[in-house]
C-alpha cells in the first residue's frame, strides 16, 4: 500500500479511503449474519453459495450470493485471474436451497484431521478463545478492498 491509501496491484488501483459501496455493505451484513464454528471455515463454492462449515466440513449455514456479492467478496482478496475465471457469470441465487446444505463434497475443502483439530483446540484454550467475536474485534476499520475483479456481465 502506498502512503496515500491506495493499493496498486496488477494495474488495478483501489483507494482505501473511499466509502464502502452498497454491495460491500450488504456483503458485510451477510458475513456477520453467518453462524460460525470456531474451528470451521467459510467457503465460497463454485456454485456461488457461501457456506459456513464445521471442522468436519458439515454445512452449518449457507447463503446464496448474487453476482454483485460474489464480486464484493473477491474484491476483498488479492486479484486472482483464476478466481475471476471461476466466478464470472456465476449466480448463487439460482442454486436450489436443498443444495446449499448438501453440496458436492468434492467442492469443499478437506476436513481437519484429528491432529489439526487438537492443535486448534489447544490454541483456542491457550488464547482463551470461545469462537465468539470479542468486543471491538474488527470494529476499528472496515474491510480492505484489495482488487477489482471483473466478473459481472456488462
FENGIVEN-V35058 format. One record per pair of residues at least 12 apart in sequence whose ideal C-beta (glycine too) atoms are under 7 Angstrom apart, sorted by the first residue. I is the first residue (numbers start at 0). J is the second residue. D is the distance in whole Angstrom. If there is no record, write none. Layout:
BEGIN
I_J_D / I_J_D
END
This chain:
BEGIN
4_16_5 / 6_145_6 / 8_77_6 / 8_78_6 / 8_146_6 / 9_78_5 / 11_78_6 / 11_146_6 / 11_147_5 / 13_144_4 / 13_145_7 / 13_146_7 / 13_147_6 / 15_143_6 / 15_144_7 / 19_141_6 / 22_67_5 / 22_68_6 / 22_70_7 / 22_71_5 / 23_71_5 / 23_142_7 / 25_68_6 / 26_68_5 / 26_71_4 / 26_72_6 / 27_142_7 / 29_62_5 / 29_68_6 / 33_51_5 / 33_60_5 / 33_62_7 / 34_51_6 / 34_59_5 / 34_60_4 / 35_51_6 / 35_130_7 / 36_51_7 / 36_53_4 / 36_54_7 / 36_59_6 / 37_123_6 / 37_128_7 / 37_129_7 / 37_130_3 / 38_54_4 / 38_111_7 / 38_116_6 / 38_119_5 / 39_51_6 / 39_52_5 / 39_53_5 / 39_54_6 / 40_52_5 / 40_108_6 / 42_107_6 / 42_108_6 / 43_69_7 / 43_72_6 / 44_102_6 / 44_106_5 / 45_85_6 / 45_106_6 / 46_91_6 / 46_94_5 / 47_63_7 / 47_64_5 / 47_69_6 / 47_89_4 / 47_90_6 / 47_91_3 / 47_94_7 / 48_61_6 / 48_63_5 / 48_64_7 / 48_91_5 / 48_94_5 / 48_99_5 / 48_102_7 / 49_61_7 / 49_62_5 / 49_64_5 / 50_102_7 / 52_107_7 / 54_110_6 / 54_111_4 / 54_116_5 / 55_110_5 / 56_107_5 / 56_108_7 / 56_110_5 / 58_100_5 / 58_102_7 / 61_99_4 / 61_100_6 / 63_91_4 / 63_92_5 / 63_94_5 / 63_99_6 / 64_91_4 / 65_90_6 / 65_92_5 / 66_89_7 / 66_90_5 / 66_150_7 / 66_151_5 / 67_151_7 / 69_86_5 / 69_89_6 / 69_91_7 / 69_150_6 / 70_148_6 / 70_150_5 / 70_151_6 / 73_86_6 / 73_148_4 / 73_150_7 / 74_144_5 / 74_145_7 / 74_146_5 / 74_147_6 / 74_148_6 / 75_142_5 / 75_143_7 / 75_144_7 / 75_145_6 / 76_145_6 / 76_146_7 / 77_145_5 / 77_146_6 / 78_146_4 / 78_148_7 / 82_148_7 / 83_148_5 / 83_149_6 / 83_150_6 / 86_150_5 / 87_150_4 / 88_152_6
END
